[in-house]
């Protein structure tokens, strides 16, 4: 009798544990599906933003809301509108000081992209890293594209670069103004 009672108790406990495990597996599967749906939505949203920004119309808020990847794609589109070709964006963050490589008039350019708050600054160290990468690779031309500002020390450093090195700066509002001029001229020329 005790044996039957223990056997029945074992079955009940086993069924209870199986039910708990099944519930746990179901909850885990549901969480995994929600995470997957979230990632798909994020990817789709990022893709739509990249496409929208490549097509034009832009405000400072648009640029400030971009992820680093989106800002890199937007900067590549900006360079394309300026007649740069062979534009290659770095695929990861360890870019050695450059985020984009492009060509215009048979000259190679290294581009540093820094999407940040309009109150953040690109300092002299970021400028030196870009120049260092240019020097190592034998590239004479650089561009800094940022939604923030470039510090006065960095600007002075850029102006003091020895020939043949040159770095063009597009920061903050000058970046938006230049882009809108290019966008309007391409609409007029279309």
N, C-alpha and C positions, 0 to 999 in steps of 0.2 A: 504494500500500500504506500509506504513512504517512497519506494522506488518509483511508482507511478506518479506520485505527487511531484517528486523532483524532476522526473522526465517532462511532465506537463509544465512545470515552472521553467525549465530550460527552454522549452519550445516558446513559451510566452516571452521570455527575455530575449531569445534569439529573434523572434518576430519584431519585438520592440526595437532592438538594435538595428535590424534590417530596415525598419520603417524610418528610424532616425537617419541612417546612412542615406537612404533614398531621398529623404527630404533635404539633407545636406547637399547631395549631388545635384538635385533639382535647383536649389537656391544658387549653387555655384555656377551651374549652367546658365541660369537666367542672368546672373551678374556678368558672366562672360559675354553673353549676347548683347547686353546693354553697353558694355565697354566697346565691343566691336561696332555696334551701331554708332556710338559716339565718335569713334575713330573715323568711320566712313563719313559721317557728317562733317567732321573737322577737315578731312581731306577734300571733300567736295566743296566746302566753303572756301578753303584756301585756293583751290583750283579756280573757282569762280572769281575770287578777288584778283588772282594773277591775270586772268583773261581780261577782266574789266579794266584793270590798270594799264594793261598793254594797249588798250584801245583809246585811252585818253582821259578826259575830264578828271580833274584832280584838285584836291584841296590839301592844305597843311594837315588837317585832321586825318585825311585818308592816309597820308604817308606815316603819320605818327602811330596809326593803328595797325600798321603792317608788321608781320613777323619778320625776323631777319631773312628768312628764305624768300618771302614775298617781296621785301624791299630789294633784295638782290635781283630778282626777276624784273621788277619795275626799273631798276637802274640799268639793266641790260637793254630794256626797251627804250629808255631815255637816250642811251648811247647810240642805238640804232637810228633814232630820229636825227641824230647829229652826224649821220653818214659814217659811223664806225661799222666795220665788218668783222667777220670771223670772231664774234663775241662768244667767249667761253666763260661760264660762271663756275666758280669753285663749288664742288659738291658737298663740302663739309666745312666746319669752322677752322680747321687747322690749315689755313691758307698761306702762312708765311708772310703776312703783310698785304697780300693782294686778294681780292675777292673776284675780280673779273680781269680777263686778258682780252684785248681787242686791238684792231688795226684800223688806221685811217691814213690815207696817202702813203702807203708802204711803211709807216712807222708803227711800231708796237707800243701799246699803252698798258700799264698796270693800273688797276682801279681799286681803291679802297672804299667800300660802302659801309656807312655807319648810320643805321636808322636808330634814332634815340629821341628822347624828349627835346623839345626846342630849347630847353634851358641847360642841356648837357653839352659838353664841349669835346671836340677832337683836339687832343693836346699834341705837344711837340713830339712825344714818344711814338704815337701812332704815325706821325709824319716821318719820323726817322726810320721806323720799321719799313714803311713803304719805300723810302729812298734806298735803304739797305738792300731790300729785295731787288729793286731796280738795278743797283750797282752790281750785285752778285750775278744777275742774269744778263747784264749788258743792255738793259732797257733804259732809254733816255727820257721817256715821257711817262708822267703819272697823272692821275686824276683822283681827287677826294670828293666823294658824293656823300653828304650827310644831311639829315633833317635838323640836326642841332647846329652848333656854331663851331668855328675853328678858332682856337685861342690866338691872341695877338702874338705870342711867342712862336707859335706854329706858322703863322702868316709871315712873320719876319724871317723865320728860318727858310721858308719857301722862296721868299724874295732874294735871299742871300745865296741860293744854290749856285754852284759853279756851272758854267757852260760845259757841256751841252744839256744838263739836266733841267727839266721843268715839270712843275706840278700845277695843274689847274684845279681850282677849288669851286665847288658848287655847294653852298651851305644854306640852310634855312630858307628864307624867303627868296633868295636869288635862285635857288633850285626850282622852286615853284614857278617863279616868273619866267625863267628860261624854258621850262617844260611847256608852259602855257603858250609862249611865243612859238615854240616849235609845233605844238599841236594846232594852233590857229593857222600857221603857215602851211601845214600839210592839208588842212581843210580847204584853204584857198586854192592850193595847187592841185587839188583832186579833181 
